[in-house]
């Protein structure tokens, strides 16, 4: 089984067109994207679609906690969120992989560093995709089940 993960390429399991956010967008867009698309990891790109950072749902919760409605939904005050500037609160030093890296390398990094995702970039730092723990589990599931 371990040998199998050394043969599967990251490009074959990654999400090829992940949701992203622009570096200069209002911070409230982070929550909007998370909520709308039911995701937890958001690559941050500049105007040339070059990866500049990453913001996660966990980062957002650390920055400012949501309120809970009577129905149990989490909500934020957009104007309160927009007091923050994405560039200053995102993770800037992001561990990345290339599309040609093997799945085993992604698993090793995610497990040992406790990362929930790894952006996938080409040699020009252009975002090619993203691999999350869920993507890894789906790939493993194909070979185990």
VENKA-V980478 format. One record per residue. D_FIRST is the distance of its C-alpha to the first C-alpha in Angstrom with 2 decimals. Layout:
d_first = <D_FIRST	D_FIRST>
This chain:
d_first = <0.00	3.82	5.42	5.14	6.96	9.23	10.31	11.17	14.64	16.33	19.12	17.09	16.50	19.65	22.90	25.09	28.45	28.23	31.39	33.20	36.49	39.11	40.12	43.69	43.14	44.64	42.41	42.98	40.91	37.77	38.34	39.42	36.20	34.01	36.03	36.48	32.88	31.24	29.15	28.86	28.26	30.81	30.87	34.44	35.78	39.08	41.34	39.47	36.11	34.94	32.70	34.98	33.21	31.36	32.78	30.86	32.15	31.91	34.07	36.55	36.88	37.54	40.17	41.99	41.37	41.82	44.39	43.74	46.04	47.54	45.04	42.15	41.25	40.63	43.12	44.26	47.63	47.08	49.98	48.60	45.20	47.02	48.56	45.29	44.34	40.73	40.78	41.81	39.31	36.07	33.45	34.38	31.92	28.73	25.40	24.23	21.69	22.36	21.05	19.52	17.38	13.60	11.98	10.45	14.16	15.32	13.18	14.42	17.93	18.05	16.98	19.14	22.05	21.95	22.34	22.20	22.03	22.06	24.58	23.66	26.63	27.79	29.81	32.93	31.45	31.69	29.37	26.90	24.92	23.21	19.77	20.05	17.90	18.51	17.25	13.91	13.80	14.88	12.19	9.42	11.79	11.98	8.59	8.95	12.66>
